[in-house]
Amino acid sequence: MGKDEQREEISSPSNSQKLNHHVVALDVEVPQTLHEVGTDSWFQVGVVLSTGINSAYALGYAGTIMVPLGWTGGVIGLVLSTLISLYASTLMAKIHEYGGKRHIRYRDLAGFMYGRTAYIIVWACQYANLFLINIGFIILGGQALKAFYVLFEDDDRMKLAYFIAIAGLACVLFAIAVPTMSSLRIWLVISSVFSLIYLTVAFVLALRDGINAPPRDYSIPGSKINRFFTTVGAAANLVFVFNTGMIPEIQATVRAPVVDNMLKALYFQFSLGSVPVHAVTYVGYWAYGSSSSSYLLNNVSGPVWVKALANITAFLQAIIALHIFACPTYEYLDTKYEIKGSAIAIRNLAFRALVRGGYLALTTFLSALLPFLGDFMSLTGAISTFPLTFILPNHMYIIAMKKKLSSLQKSWHLLNVVFFSVVASAALVAAFRLIAVDSKNYHTFADL
């Protein structure tokens, strides 16, 4: 089958990829997929991106970023991470249609540019990134549910592992009910409302505690060697805050003009969308200093019903946010096994229950086994977020734009590649050390 025939088949109304007519008009080849391509507005994509960064993870940055870095390092680091992440994400967005093809998967773009080996490496790196992020979301969901429970029943009968199991089951049910990322639609509105609730509650209660509290200790805890490793680990957390490692997959859902609309979505994410993260992080650290928790709602004091509302919305939002980061895995499996047709067909429901349920069962087990959220954030940032967000985009941009870049611009991008490679290597060592230390201090299935 020739390329023209392939494009005609892909754009056919009977095909499950409901491509926007503008995409076909641009004569850009779209790879085979059974998920929707080119159907969503830039605003919906911007909300998807903002949902990711304003997830319940945002409740942990006062403890995992500000505590090991202090005021100066934490504020400067978070602001720089915002700007650098925006810059790197726009580089990735601009080469989405490189070579006359729409690269709807990160690994496809890598394979197109570098060959088969790079395709495999990037695929492994990206799925490691998404898998670790999903582990973190289930840990978060379990922590939020346990915090909700403790408000009413302060006993030792229900351990964190039990709540993580409940969170995992909720994620399985959601994965069965929502087939694709584009199907989220109304759930994105609900997710935004949930985020607004728990972030507002955390901000207001922390602000009140900070006003009424005695002077706090803002010194960076630990010995010199421990401070060094926690500082490097916090650098990995900084890049984790704003980056998904799946820009091509998210950009695949946006309507034409693809690059312009994705840039609008990114500008939304890194302007209005990033305000809650910064606000909660700074206020949380200001209120509690070096005693800030990796789950801020464990620090705050206030009416029980208010804290209960914040915790239950954090739990529910973690389920929706996890689905976003699991969608590339689901897309691969659905396309490979040709899961098409009605989402509520018995075969399709059974497939999602079995395959997605199995994937999330493994994720839930590992979450309960080693529930060290801050460590997983550091490991994720080091092992995959650095390469996918900063190293590869800079090098790919050089290849894609080599005829348009001056020698100075090429040198700038190469400097970024070298610098972030060094930082990623150091962060990886620090992350493994943190996990090793915590594994000695806590037993498996720890009730943190």
N, C-alpha and C positions, 0 to 999 in steps of 0.2 A: 504493500500500500504506500503511495507517494505521500509527501508531506502535505500537499494541498488536500488530498483525500482525507488524511488524518485530521487536519484542521476542520474540514467540513463535518466529519463525524463527531468531533469533540463539541462543536458549536450547535449540533443538532438539538432541537427541543426535546427529543426523546431520550437524549443522553442525560445521565444524572448530574453532570457538571453544568449547572445553569449559568453559562458564561454570559456576561454582559456584552451587548452587541458592539460596544466600543472596542473591546479587546480584539474581536475578530477583525474589525475595521483596521486596526493597527498592524494586522498581519504578523502577529507575534505568536510563535508556536507555544502551546501549553501542554505540559506533560500529562500523561494519563493519570487520573485520580477519580475515585468515587465520592470524594467530598466536594463541596461547593467551592468554586473559584470565581473571583471577581463579582461578588454579589453584595458586598457590604459597603456602607458609606464610610468616609474617613472618620466621622464622629464616632460611629460604632467601634471602629478599630481603635480609636483613641481611648475609648472607655475600656476596651479590653486591656490595653497596655496599662492604663491607670489602675484598673482593678488588680493587676499583678503587683504593682508597687505599693498599693495601699491595702494590701492584704493584712492579715493578722501578724505577719512578719514585722510590720512597722511597729508593733508594740514591743519588739525586742531590741531595737537599735540603740536605745538609751543605755542598755546593759552591755550589748555586744560590740558597740562602736565607741560610744562616748566614754564609758568607764576605762577601757584600756588606752584610749588616746587623750583623754582630758579635754578641756574646753578648746584650747588652741588647735590641737591636732584633729579633734573631732569635727569642729565647725568647718575648718579649712578643708579637711578631707571630704566631708559630705558635699560641700559646695563644689569642689573640684571634681568629685565623682559625678555630680549632676551634669556639669558642663562637658566633661570628657566623654561621658556616656552618650549624651546627645550628639556630640560630634561623631563618635564611632558608629552610632546607629544610623545617622544620615548617610555615612559612607556606604553602609550596607544597603540602605534603601535605594540609593542611586544606581546600583548595578543589578537591580532585580531583573531587568530585561536585557542583560548583557548578551551579545552575540545573536540577537534576533530570537531569543527564547525567553519565556517567562519561567524563572527558576523558583518554583513554589516550595522547594525543600532546600535547606542549607547544604545537604550532602550532594544534591544535584549540581549546585553552583560550584562546589569544590571539585567535583569530578569533571565538570565541563572545563574548568580552568587548569587543573593540575593532573588529572588522570584517575585511574581506578584506585590506586593506593590511597590517595587523598580522600576519595569518596568514602572508603571504608573507615579511615581514621576519624574523619569529621563525623561520620555517622555514629561511631562508637563514643566519641567525645560528647556529642550532643545528647545522646540518649542517657549517658551517664549523668550529664547535667540535669536533664529533666527528671530522671529517676531520683536523684538526690533531693531535688526541689520538692518532688511529691512526697518523699519521706518526711521532709520538714513540715509540709502542710498537714500531714496526718498527725505528727507530733503536736503541732500547734492546735489542731482540732481536739486532740485528747487533753492537752493542758487546759484549754478553754472550758471543755466540758467538766473536767475535774474541779476547776475553780468555781464553776457554777454549782456543782454538787456540794462542795465544802461550805458554801455560804449557808446551806440549810441542814446538812448532816456532817458534822465534824467528827468523823470516825475513821478507823483504819481498814474498814472492810473492803472498800472500793479502792483499788490501786490504780496508778496511772495506766498500766498496761491494759486494764479493762476498758478504760475510757478511750484509749487509742484503738482498741478493737471495735468499739461502737462507732468511732469516727471513720474507720476503714469500711465498715458495713454501709454507713451512710453514703460514702463516696462511691461504692459499688452500685447502689440503687440509683444514684444520680447519673452515673456513667451509662447505665442501661436506659434511662429515660431520655437522655440528651445525646443524640447520635453524633453531631458534629459541632465544631466551634461556631459556625454561623447560626446553628440552632439555639444558641444561648439567648440571643435577643432580649426577651423580657427578663431573663435571669440576670443580665448585666445591670438592668435597672434595680432589681432587687439587691444584687451584690453591692451596688453603689450606695443604696440606702443603708444596708448593714454596715458598710465601711464607715459611713458618716456617723452612725450611732456609736460604735465602739471607739472610734477615734475622738469624737467629741466628748464622750464620757471620760476617756482617759485623759484628755487635755484639761478639761474643766476640773476634775477631781485632783489631778496632779498639781494644777495651778493653785487650787485651794490649799492643798497640803503644803505646798512650797511657801505660801504666804504665811501660814500659821506655824511652820516648823522652825526650830532653832537652826543656827548656822550648820551647814552640811560639810562633809569632808569630800573634797574633789580631788584628792591626791590619787595617783595611779597605783593600785595595790600590787603586791608581789615583790619578789626579789628582782635584782637587775636582769638576770637571765630569763626569768619568767616574764618580766615586762617586755623584754625584747621579742620573745615569741608571741606574746599576746598582741603586741603592736603590729607585727607582721600579719598575724591572723586577722586582725581588725581591718587591715588593708584589703584582704580578700572579701571581708564582709561589705566593705564600701562599694566594691564593684558589683556585689550581689544585689544591692538595694534596687538599682534602677534597670537591670538588664535581664533579658529573658533567655538569650541564647537561641532564639527562634524567630528572628525578624523575618526571614523569607517565608516561613510558614504562616505567620500572622499577615504579612503583606499579600500573601496569596488570596486572601479573602476580600481585599479591597477592590473597589471598582476602578475602571480607567477614568482619567489618566493615573496610572498606578503609582508612579514616583511622586507626582505632585500631591496626591491624596495621602500617601504614606507619610510624606514630610509634614503635612498638616496634622496628622495623627500624632506624630512624634513631638511636634511643637506643643500640642495640647498636653501630652503626657509630661513633658519636662517643664511646663510652666504651671498652669492651674493644677494639673494632676499631681505634681510633686510637692505642693504646699503642705498637705496634711502630714506627709512623712517628716519633713523638716520640723514642723511645729510640734508634733508629738515627741519627737526625739529630743529636741532641745529642752522643752518644758519638763519632760520626764527626768532628764539628767539634772536639771536645775533643782527640781523638787527633792530628789533622793540622793544625788551625788553618787559616790562610789558604791552605794548599796542598791543602785538601780538593778532591777531584775531583768532577766531575758524574756519575761512576760510581764509587761508593765502593770497589768491589772492585778497582779499579785502584790504590788506596792501600795496601790491607792486605797484610801479610806473614804467612806461615804455611805449613803443609804443602801441597804441590802438589795432592794429591788432595782436600783440603778446599776449596781455592779452585776447583778444577775442578767439584766438586759444586755449589758456590754459583752459579757462572756458568752451568752447564747448566740448573739449575732456574730461574734468572732468565730465561733464554732461553725455556724452555717455558711459564713462567707468563705471560710477555708475550704469547704467542700466545692464551692463554685470555682474558686481560684485554682484549686488542684486540677479541675477538669480542663482548664485552659492549657496548663502545662503538660497534661497527658494526651491532648488531642493529636500531636504529631505521631505518637505511638499508635493511637487508635486509627489514624488515617492510613498508616502503613499496613496495619493488619486488615482493615476493611478493604483496601485496594488489592492486597495480595490474595485474599480469599474471596474477592468479588462479592462483597456484601452490599447489594444494591436493591433498589425497589423501596417499598414502604418501610418506614422505620419501625412500624408496629407489626410487621409480618412475623409469624412465629419463628421462622428460621433466623431472622435478623435479631430478634429479641434473645433467642437462645444463644446465638453466637456472642452477643455482647455480654450476656450473663456469664457465660463460660470463660471467654478469653479475657475480657476486661476484668471480670471478677477474679480470675487467677492472677493477673498482673497486680491488682490492688491488694490481693491477699498476701502476696510476697512482700509488697511495699509495707503493708501494715505490720507484718511479722518483724521486719527489720527495724521499723519505727519503735516497736515495743521493746525489742532486744537491746537497742542502744539509743535511748531517747535524749541524746545530748544535742539540743537544737543549735546552740552557738557553734559547736564543733562542726556540725554538718553544713552550716552556712559558710564557714571558713574553707572546708574541704571543697564544697561546690564552687566557690569563687576561684580557688586555686586550680583545680583540676580541669575545669571546663569553661567557666565564665570569662576568665582572662583570655584564653585562646580564642573562644568564639566571638567575644565582644570587642577585643582590642587588637589582638595579634593578627588574626586572619583578615578582618575587614581592611586594615591598613595595607596588607600585602596584596589582597585581591583588588583593592582600588588602584594600586600601582599598575597591575597587569591590565585592568579594564581601561584605564585612562592614560596609558603610557605615552601615547602620542600627544596628549593634551597637557601633560604635566611638565613643568620646568625641572631642571636638575635639582634646584633648591627644594621644590615640593616633593620630589622623589626622596631626597635625603631626609626630609622631615618625616615622611611615612616610614622609612626604614629605621629611623631613630626610635619611633614609637614601637616598631616590631621588636627591636633589641631590648629596649627599656622594659616593656611589659613582659617579655620572656623571662628576664632576670627576676622581676618582682613575682611572677607566677611561680617560678621555681622555689623562691624563698618562702612564699606563702604555702606551698604544698608541704614543705618540710615542717613548717609551724603547725599546720592543720593536723598532720599525722601525730605530731608530738602532743597536741592538745587532746586528741582522742585517746592516745596511749595513757596519758596522765589521768583523764577522767575514767578510763576503763579500770584503772587500779583503785581509784577512790570510790567507784560505784560498781555494784554487781550488775550483771545483766538483768533486764526487765526491772530496772531501778524505779522506785516510786519517788520521783523528784518533785 
